């Protein structure tokens, strides 16, 4: 249960105002993870108004093409060869400037805007990927909301046909939240996508309600280690044990392991020693809206330690 609380005095506060304040506090309690309570604070009203403005602006941004995609490179950790790019949506607001995805993606998911947004991301990224070398793959994230309201298999099949991108070059990243919503229906969709030739990657592995049984039932070709584990790699004994175990799990299941958020050579060397397959992060390349025309251009880019 979640509880929102607003306090009188009643002689100075109209009942409908108190109810509105309690509702705002309830919204904050849910936002903070549920199973808790929150008292109303004036800042909550301002935050809600700002959120509503952001929602309206996001709708306009979709119509006015104010969104764009960055592409973060992924590399083979042993050979150093570029293997592909992950498409990441960005929003440049005309008055607010750059709006963080952590702010507008949750709004898009709650309001249903993630459906047209997700379709735009997939179509735009697939069309661009057709201009890359034939062995360069494209990774695109799917939202749980898309599985709720869309036929994801038909969406992917249609966009691949429209853009001409080969299914084998597309990798769809899902989270454990997607599986928990409607396991059997999601499993069927993922199996059909796998049969189509599209690869499935488990994103943010270890941060949700991990169930190893999913890995035996899902057609997963890749497991991505969340950057929260990589941040303290080499300095935390617990984190190192978790990452090492995930890499070993991937080797046993014969799936590719990709580490996100690699930002220095020390992290890369530890992962290389354990047998991690792929890496992405600022040390290897920052997200960029333009993909370099050749691998030589990528190799000559400065790495950020």
Secondary structure, DSSP 8 states (H G I E B T S, - for coil): --EEE----TTTS-HHHHHHHHHHHHHHHHHTTSSSEEE--HHHHHHHHHHHHHHHHHHHHHHHT-EEEEEEEEEETTT--EEEEEEEEEEEETTTEEE-HHHHHHHHHHHTHHHHHHHHHHHHHHHHHTTS-TT-EEEEE--HHHHHHS-HHHHHHHHHHHH---GGGEEEEE-HHHHHHSHHHHHHHHHHHHHHT-EEEEEEETSS---HHHHHHS-EEEEEE-HHHHTTTTT-HHHHHHHHHHHHHHHHHT-EEEE----SHHHHHHHHHHT--EE-STTT---BSS--SSHHHHHTS----
